[in-house]
């Protein structure tokens, strides 16, 4: 039962990665990362990497670009939170109690912001401590905006681009594992139902994976050939004649 649930979860993750890859290829990946960065750093709960990591796994070569979009969004969101602290702290102050920050905690936060404000922003941007709460407090308790922006940029930039570097160089391997593993397990189950030995089941899983890769390669060749024939048709040329002419040119005839 547990194995089936794990396999179902991996199949779901493979489907999500495929859809995220299409999102990244469509050109909306960067916009999505930017908008999430704005919301997460200002009012929306959640980690800054919630969009960067899945999109980076789906398309590792674009991990650094996605990190740059996320970085820009988090800076803008941080400035929004800072402005809320400067101009609307009395309005949002009751909401701190909802998330468990009482008056005593606010007074300690005020003291920390006054004595170690930049360090507080640095730690919150590098750790799971809520950056939006610290950003609002920084604006409310008088941290200079220049120090706030510089510290937030350094901390968030280091965190996001470190994650992007991991995704760039290890994302393809992890994504391939997430996509192929459910297929191999399904092949193994089919082999087990046919009464094959574990070794034979493993070989069957490898054969199924190789067959899938061959099918993908054959589809790619077929699509390329179709595109060449369509291009030749638009130019008014005979594809077979063009191929013969290329062969003669290559032979020096």
N, C-alpha and C positions, 0 to 999 in steps of 0.2 A: 504493500500500500504506500509506504513512504517513498519507495523507488519510483512508483508511478507518479506520485505528486511532484517529485523532483524533476522527472522527465517532462511532465506537463509544464512546469515552471520554466524549464529551459526552452521548450518549444515556444512558449509565450514570449520569452526574452528574444529568441531568434526572430520572431515576427515583428516585435517592437524595433529591433535593430534594423531590419529591412525597411520599415516605414520611416525611421529616422534618417536612414541613408538617402531615401528619396527626398525627404525634407531638406537635407543638407545640399543635395544636388540641385534642388529647385531654386536655390538662392535665398530661401527664407530662414536658413539655419542661423546666420549671423544676426538677423533681426530678432529672431526668437531668443537667442542668447542675450542680446542687448536689453530687450524688454524685461526678461526675467531678472537681469542684473539690476535694473531700475527698481522693479517692484520689490525684490528681495532686500535690497539695501535701505528701502524707505518704509514700507508698510507690510509687505507680504512675508509670512513666516516660511522658513525653509533655508537649506544651504545654498550658497552662491553657485556651487557646481552642479546643481540639479539638472540643468540643461546642457552644460558644457560636457559632462562626462558621457551621457548617452549619445550625444551627437558626435563627440570625439571618437567613441568606440565605433560608431557607424561609418565614419569617414576620417580615419586618422590623419591623412595628409593635411586636412583643414583644421587640425586641433589648435594650432597657434593662432590662426585667424579667428576662430571661435572664441579663444581666450581673450583676444584683443577686444572683440565685441562685448564679451561679458565684463571685461575690465572697464570699458567705457561706461557701460550701464551701471555698474556698481559705484563708480565715482559720481555719476549724476544722481543716483538714488541716495548716496550718502549726503550729498549737498542738499537734497530735498529734506532728508531727516534733520540735518543741521538747521535748516531754515525753520522747520517745525518747532525745534527747540527754542530758537530765537524769538519767533513771532507768535507761536501758538502753544507754548508749554502748558499754560493754565488750562487750555481746552483738553489736551491729551493726558494731563496729569492723572485724572481718575482712572484711566485705562491701565496705568501701571499696576494698580491694585489687582486688576483682573488677572494679570500674569504673575502675581505673587510678589510684586515689589512694593512694599509698604513705605510709609513715611520715613521710618528709620533707615531703610535701605537707600532711599533717595538722598537722605542727608549724608550717608557714607559715600554715596556716589558723587555728591557735590564736593565733598572734601577731597576725594581722589582726583576729580576733574580739576580742582584748583591746584593740587600739588604735583600730580603725575598724569596730567591730561593726555599728553602725547603717548606716554607709555600705555595708558589705558586703551586708547584707540588702536595702538599697534597690536596689543595682545588680543583684543576683540576681533580684529581683522584676520588674525592668523589662527585663531582657535574657534571652537563652537560657541563661544560667548556671543550673545546677540549684538551684532554691530549696529543695528538700527537703534537699539536702546541707548547704546553708548554715544551714537551720533546725535541723537536728540538731546541727551544730557550734555554733550560737549557744547552744543549751541545754547542750551538753556543756562549753563553755568559759566559761560564766558571764555571758553577756549578760543584763542585766535584762529580765524578761519584759514589763514595761511598754513599754520602748523597742523591743523586738522587735515587739510587736503593733502599736504605733503606726506604725512604719516599714513593716511589711508591709501594713497597711491603706492607707496613703497610696500606696505604689508599685503594689500590685495594683489598687486602685481606679482610679487614673489610667490604667493600661494597659487594663483591661477596659472601662471606660466610654468611653475613646477609640475602641476597636474597635467598641463597641456604637453609638456615634454614627455612625460610617461605615456600619455595617450598616443603621441606621435610615433614613438618607437616600440611600444608594446601593445598598442590598441588593436592592431591587425591580428596579432596572435590570439589575444583574448577573444576578440570578436569571432574569429574563425572557430575557436573552441566552443563558443556559445551556440554557433550555428550548426556545426558538424556533429556535436555530441548527441543531440536528440536523434539525428538521422542514423548514427551508428547504433544507438541503443534500440531504435525501432528495428533495424536490420537484425540485431542480436536477438530480439524477442521473436521475430519471425522465424529465425533459424532454430530457436529453441522449441517453437511450436512444431517445427518439422522434424524434431528429434535429433538435431545435429549435436555433436559434442561441443564443449566450450571452445576448443581450438577451432573447430570448423565454424562455429558461430562467429568467432572473431574474424576469421578469414572472410566469411560472408559479409560482415559489416564493412571490412576494408574494400571488398569488391563492390559493394553498393556505393560507397563513397567515390571510388574511382569511376564507376559508371556515371554517377552524377556529374563528376568533373568532365568526363568525356562528352556527355550530352551538352554541357554548357559550352565547351569548346566548339562542338559541331554547330550549335546554334549560332555562335558568333561568326564562324566561317560562312554559314549560309546567309546570314544577314549582310555580311560584307560583300559577298558575291552578288546578292540582290541589289545592293546599293550601287555597285559598279555597273551592273547591267542597266539600271535605271539612268545612271549618269550618261552612259554611252547612248542610250535611246534618246535622251534629251538633246545630245549633240548630233543626232541623225546618223550615227555610225553603227555598223554591224559589230556586236561584241565579239563574235567568233573571228571576224576578219581582223579586228583590232588586236586580238590575242596573237594571231598568226604574224601580224606585222611586228609586234613586240618581240616575238621569238626570233624572227629573221634579223631584226636589228641587233639583238643580243648575240647572234651567231656571226655577225659581221657580213651578212649577205646584202 
